Amino acid sequence: MSMIQQPCPLCGSRDARVVATVADYTVALTNVCCNRCGLVFASPFPAAEQLEAYYRSEFTQGRHRIQTVAEARERAARKGSAAKYSAEGLVDGLAAGSHVLEIGCSYGFLLEAVRKAVQCHVEGVEPSEVSARFAREEFGIPVFPGTVERYLETPVTERFDLIIVSHVLEHLSDPVAVLRALERRLAPGGRLYICVPDVTHLQEPPESFFQVPHLVSFSPWTLHLAFAAAGFKIIRFQRKLRAPKSGMEAYAVRIADSVDAYPHAALRVGCDPRAVAVDVRRAQRLYGALRAAKSAARGIPFFDAERLGPRMRRLVRIVRDRF
Amino acid sequence: MLTPGNEVATSLAPPLSAAVRCAICGSADEQVVDVHVSGGHSIRDVQCLRCGHVYLSPRESAEAYDAYYRQQGFSKNCNNVSGEDDPSALARSAEKKTQRIYRFLEPELRPGLRVLEIGCGYGNLLARIRESVGGDVTGIEPDPIGPVVARSVFHLEIASQTLEQFLVGWNGKPFDLILMHHVLEHFLDIDVVGDALEMLLAPGGRVYLGLPNVTAMTFPKRFFFRFPHVSNFTPYSFLLFLWRHDLKIVRLDNLGRPLSAIVASRIDAAPMVAAFPLVTASLSPGRVRRSIALCDIHHTIRLFIRDHRGKLLPAPLKRAVKTLIRK
């Protein structure tokens, strides 16, 4: 995979500090934190064409080892995927007959949950061929087969009351440009729902958190700045979410569309790049210690290391949340 | 600085004495920070509890502000200018300020620049730039006294018009440097300015913005909370305004004083100034109240010393107290 050196996708600065270098498959991936705005991003980036090819075939087929729709169906049944997705919160204030778009809809479970909760029209955008086919065949959801950038090149024919961007923004090389383009596709008074991992609150080892497709990693502060730059404001915000959402979620509207706004002082988490780098290093040490404890436990006779795992994870979560 | 004959300003402006929402985040959640009556106007400044931006609410209509500037309300009430003042004396009164801004601007200046100053006053700064690097300088000022002084003292032609009127007659040639010294806080709709800057700025061009910093009040509060100051920016609300219009700060003056910033567009290659010390200091809404309280204490002591210094303090002690207060 050929990589390109990029300035900060949020502020354009080239002044950054390294926060983590991890190996993802055969690629050594360096993530840096912008010293000007605090955004964490991969530097260098993979080239745009390579990313498109990666999402078309490799993301689902390679990373998740799903080759066909039948395999996807079998995996969904095994994991109970349909039950994991809930439209709670998303459908607040959404009337029957509304139009909902999900960017990166994957297998379409979330859209189906929204459609079931409110009788609305749903559409999706999904670059993975297998996932898009699954959503079409299983739920009959119209899905644009391509990246969000390709979708945004198409003429605006419809405006949406709700646009869902769940765990997608961190995959984009220019998130502000995408948010600005989505603003043009939002109906008057429409809402944007964003869910992204929180780099100031890592819920998995940095080796898993910083992976090739994650080009940018947001903190509450940088997510807020990205919204502000695109003409949005956050009206609802929540951090420290557990799976399947995991990370932080925000509901945003156009600045003039509502008298409501989330208190900005509460969104300052991650505005100091030094603190962000310290957070990541602390998580690295914590998960490193957990891994060492697990491998040491495997050597103890009559000790079931598998039972230790969940307890240790709970302990790590307590330590991380407390300090 | 909005005037009639200007459809953009009139359509966007609120009706007479209307309560308004925060121009930065659109919120209506506010707390009052200052209420007083000045120059026949009732002044009520509120602070947005969501983003900390301070603004006048309720406020007069665009027509009232237009009449205020057209009838020299700003120069008469705020600068104490009367019809009989000597133009040279008026121009001289702004000279110290001009030198300070010029020193800050100097690294950006080069021959052949196209310069626009919005709200140029008597044209001191434009005249100084023209004298040192030449170039094509343009100034606009809605107060009628400005063009008169500029013509007689600096032989500089300044258009007596507002930004919106200027945009209507603009020939489409962009500017390399746009100057706005203590002007942004006067606009009823700051987004009109943001859009105009995006439109008027040449690629690689720079904007100079100087404005009062309401979280570090270096003057008595009556200089901040007054009729023509529709907005009072905190460093954070200033940053959000710039961010929304694709602009970034590439050079910054001392934050303790009124904010002075050289601003460039986001696509520009110049590095942005680190934002976190700027914003963390001003993000909390309590910061403005603290600043007002400190300002009150500071100026009470200052005025007391001024009035009693001869009787109370010997000269060295007076100097020491002055230094202490400044710190």
Chai-1 contact restraints between the chains, C-beta under 6 A:
chainA,res_idxA,chainB,res_idxB,connection_type,confidence,min_distance_angstrom,max_distance_angstrom,comment,restraint_id
A,C11,B,K248,contact,1.0,0.0,6.0,A-B,restraint_1
A,C11,B,M272,contact,1.0,0.0,6.0,A-B,restraint_2
A,G12,B,R266,contact,1.0,0.0,6.0,A-B,restraint_3
A,S13,B,P271,contact,1.0,0.0,6.0,A-B,restraint_4
A,S13,B,M272,contact,1.0,0.0,6.0,A-B,restraint_5
A,D15,B,P271,contact,1.0,0.0,6.0,A-B,restraint_6
A,N35,B,A274,contact,1.0,0.0,6.0,A-B,restraint_7
A,R36,B,M272,contact,1.0,0.0,6.0,A-B,restraint_8
A,R36,B,A274,contact,1.0,0.0,6.0,A-B,restraint_9
A,C37,B,A275,contact,1.0,0.0,6.0,A-B,restraint_10
A,A228,B,L240,contact,1.0,0.0,6.0,A-B,restraint_11
A,A228,B,W243,contact,1.0,0.0,6.0,A-B,restraint_12
A,A229,B,W243,contact,1.0,0.0,6.0,A-B,restraint_13
A,K233,B,C25,contact,1.0,0.0,6.0,A-B,restraint_14
A,I255,B,G26,contact,1.0,0.0,6.0,A-B,restraint_15
A,A256,B,G26,contact,1.0,0.0,6.0,A-B,restraint_16
A,V259,B,A28,contact,1.0,0.0,6.0,A-B,restraint_17
A,A261,B,C25,contact,1.0,0.0,6.0,A-B,restraint_18
A,A261,B,S27,contact,1.0,0.0,6.0,A-B,restraint_19
A,A261,B,R50,contact,1.0,0.0,6.0,A-B,restraint_20
A,P263,B,R50,contact,1.0,0.0,6.0,A-B,restraint_21
A,H264,B,R50,contact,1.0,0.0,6.0,A-B,restraint_22
A,H264,B,C51,contact,1.0,0.0,6.0,A-B,restraint_23
A,A265,B,L283,contact,1.0,0.0,6.0,A-B,restraint_24
A,A265,B,S284,contact,1.0,0.0,6.0,A-B,restraint_25
A,R268,B,L283,contact,1.0,0.0,6.0,A-B,restraint_26
A,C271,B,F276,contact,1.0,0.0,6.0,A-B,restraint_27
A,D272,B,F276,contact,1.0,0.0,6.0,A-B,restraint_28
